[in-house]
Amino acid sequence: MDRGPLMEILKSMIGSDKELDLTLMGDDDPIEIRNVVEVEPLLSANGLRIATKQNYIWLDASHVSAAWQARDDV
């Protein structure tokens, strides 16, 4: 997956209650991302750094096989 669509989705999540589930190739359990504070591209072609209220996440978007927004608890 390209990082462009993920960047757009993650940036729209900043300051919202939206949650994003990601499935990585070879893994059956999705990773849930929420409470996004900041998103920035890395120097690599598909790298992202995601800051949430709880964690810092470094992600290579080329390893993401699926992404979906589970819910918006507003």
C-alpha positions in Angstrom: 0.0 0.0 0.0 1.2 3.5 -0.7 1.6 5.8 2.2 -0.4 8.7 0.6 -3.8 7.3 1.4 -2.8 6.3 4.9 -1.3 9.7 5.5 -4.6 11.3 4.4 -6.7 9.0 6.7 -4.4 9.4 9.7 -4.2 13.2 9.4 -8.0 13.4 9.3 -8.0 11.4 12.6 -6.0 14.1 14.5 -8.0 15.3 17.4 -11.0 13.0 16.6 -12.4 9.8 18.2 -11.9 7.9 14.9 -10.1 4.5 15.1 -8.2 2.8 12.3 -7.5 -0.9 12.0 -4.5 -2.0 10.0 -3.7 -5.6 8.9 -0.1 -6.3 8.2 1.0 -9.0 5.7 1.3 -12.3 7.4 -0.6 -11.3 10.5 -4.2 -12.1 11.3 -4.8 -9.7 14.1 -5.3 -6.1 13.1 -3.4 -3.2 14.8 -5.8 -0.6 16.2 -4.6 3.1 15.9 -6.5 5.8 17.8 -5.9 9.1 19.6 -3.7 10.3 16.7 -1.7 13.5 17.6 0.7 13.8 14.7 1.6 12.0 11.4 4.7 12.6 9.3 6.4 10.9 6.4 9.8 9.3 6.9 12.7 9.6 4.3 12.0 6.0 3.1 9.6 5.6 0.2 6.7 4.3 2.4 7.7 5.1 5.9 5.4 6.9 8.4 5.8 8.1 12.0 2.5 8.2 13.9 2.3 9.8 17.3 -0.7 8.9 19.4 -1.5 9.9 23.0 -0.1 6.5 24.1 2.6 5.6 21.6 5.0 6.4 18.8 4.5 4.1 15.9 7.0 3.7 13.0 5.3 2.0 10.0 6.3 0.9 6.5 3.0 1.3 4.5 4.2 -1.2 2.0 3.6 -3.9 4.6 0.0 -2.9 5.1 -2.4 -5.3 3.3 -5.7 -3.7 4.5 -6.9 -0.6 6.4 -10.4 0.2 7.6 -12.0 2.6 10.0 -13.9 0.5 12.5 -16.0 3.3 14.1 -16.3 6.9 15.0 -17.5 7.1 18.6 -19.0 10.6 18.7 
